Amino acid sequence: MTRRMIPFIDLQAQRQRLGQPLEDAILKVVRSGAYVMGPEIAQLEAELCAFGQAPHALSCASGTDALVLPLMAWGIGPGDAVFCPAFTFAATAEAMPLVGASPVFVDILPDTYNLDPARLEAAIQAVKLEGKLVPKAIIAVDLFGQPADYPAIFEIAQRHGLKLIADSAQGFGCTLNGQHPIHWADVTTTSFFPAKPLGCYGDGGAILSKDARFHDLLVSLRVHGQAVKSDLEGQTFDHDPKYMNMRVGTNSRMDTVQAAVLLQKLTIFADEIAARNEVAKRYAEGLSDVVATPTVIDGGLSVWAQYTIETDDRDGLAAALREQAIPTAVYYPLPLHRQPPYAGYPQPGGLPVTEAKAGRVISLPMHAYLAPDVQDRIIAAIRNHVKRNG
């Protein structure tokens, strides 16, 4: 008898927990006709501020747009350098060429997989010395759900006069010493892609920020450069401000249905983060003596977007688990600097840790509803494979 594949991320278990209130929230939007920028959008933005410890929050169409819009607002473009890891999803580096700027790839720490502050400092110095690009910003990624070393990265950003983006596409809700990344970063961005720890039922993203004028710029850029209150001071315009365009913007509005979904999910998000940490703890207790299990930065709380282990026998382990109806995934098998669109961008000092980790990492099923007996089955399968294969 063929076993049914274990869900890698069980979104249906979450949907069943949320139950009728979730369906009612979606139907309310459908019946209202306010499909774009309905009242749920403003409510969601207020809730994101409260949860993420930020004065301002802006919803947008995707996690990618959440990265592009701040670069646009800062005027970052051709000839400018933005420092980021290559061990991340393409959206992180994609944001720079989309505004004409250049990503500069920086190596990662071998234990947390996040940006290495020492290598970041060296990369900034190298770019300044070469003189071809002007350093403007840093994008630190909260990879697999845990915070980057923000105190160290913030100090570097301040010393060099660089903007700092916390790319929390996988890490919204993570904290370091009780503080969310916005405590250090100029902005925190996130993605609400369905598989994220806080995901909607389509695409969506958000930008958390601390400066009111900057937030106003984001509001404008999100809707085709529309006039905002600060643009209209001393002017009279008695029409919808979206018909007075003060700058070149884009269309990055979130659908109201997605906001309704996220409002329901936020009610259980803290509980789910706690559950994910229990799942991670069980994995560590069951696997740390046979494979390399994740390390979390001191003082860090991860939201565990992924539970990623390391092994020299990745393909063999994946095949063995697949035979037992246990799915796995590899994030990321080919670092960005080795992919055609990004191969020509700078990587001062090389990326040896990134290269090494790309060949060893493999992620296991991880979600808040992973039952202990199912997790025991996963752990036992891994232990048995390691025992048989050394």
Buried (B, 14 or more C-beta within 10 A) or exposed (E): EEEEEBBBBBBEBBBEEBEEEBEEBBEBBEEEEBEEBBBBBEBBBEBBBEBBBBEBBBBBBBBBBBBBBBBBBBEBEEEBBBBBBBBBBEBBBBBBEBBEBBBBBBBBBBEBBBBBBEBBBBBBEBBEEEEEBEBBBBBBBBBBBBBBBBBBBBBBBEEBEBBBBBBBBBBBBBBBEEBBBBBBBBBBBBBBBBBBBBBBBBBBBBBBBBBEEBBBBBBBBBBBBBBBEEBEEEEEEEEEBBEBBBBEBBEBBBBBBBBBBBBBBBEBBEEBBEBBBBBBEBBBEBBEEBBBBBBBBEEBBBBBBBBBBBBEBBEBBBEBBEEBEBBBBBBBEEBBBBEEEBEEBBBBEEBEBBBEBBEBBBBBBBBBBBEEEBBEBBBEBBBEBBEEEE
